């Protein structure tokens, strides 16, 4: 048996096999077959003890040299296949494909509506004002003509921090702060968070309001109506109608509530024969409270008795629900991006 010839045969046979192999598994199978623990070289070497001792070194040297050449063949074939794979990947890469657009955030509908309303009033000459959310009893109630026994101060409705400090229940205290900070004439619009001990389907413990106040010489109910009608037309569309109903607020006299024709059913009270659920079939929805500033409030801020002014306050979430046709108040607070994403620019 010529072990040296058998060993030498392995090299060209492996070269042939490698030429046909294209996948890493095929390469590995060939490697095990030739160089593995029970591979061809190992099997040939297991015959070594049968040789005369003098003939053994030559066979051993041949085995080493064959192993070395086999390894070189494997490395060379591996490099060729690797290069081919890279070329194929490059061929498939299409640099002209459009990139994936990054996910873009959008403003919250509460923010959008707040900004829109403030823009409308700024266009009419109002300045934007603000005040603290933790307020004193004095600014939130007393100065607004709600003396200590007034039912609006009820613990049931107000989140108290101490006996005299509370989370403001409305943005009306900003009226008082604005009047104390300057002299008439003045016109301010004050957006902000307000807090009430209330939580159910249609009430949240925190929501947003926008307060308005205009004080000057000879300000009348007609100015109030004209200003609020302009606001409604700007935000809800020129076809929207406005009506004022008598109402009561401690800090205004006379007081009114303003309704707008329902923007969901167009004021018809019904859609395709079924009653509109937003205006409950009436064709009108309430949107704000307003009135002529009560003389008691002017007195609390030390304004002269001959000034006059109007004030109004509205809920931002409510305006947003009507404007966008959102049926559920909870949508504003759940931060579901599928909902919020619909208000993007
Ligand atoms: N502060 C009132 C509320 O939270 C809303 C309001 C009504 C504000 C009439 C006003 C106003 O300025 O004149 O319900």
Boltz pocket constraint, residues with backbone or C-beta under 6 A from the ligand:
constraints:
  - pocket:
      binder: B
      contacts: [[A, 169], [A, 170], [A, 171], [A, 172], [A, 211], [A, 212], [A, 249], [A, 251], [A, 252], [A, 256], [A, 288], [A, 289], [A, 290], [A, 291], [A, 311], [A, 312], [A, 313], [A, 314]]
      max_distance: 6.0
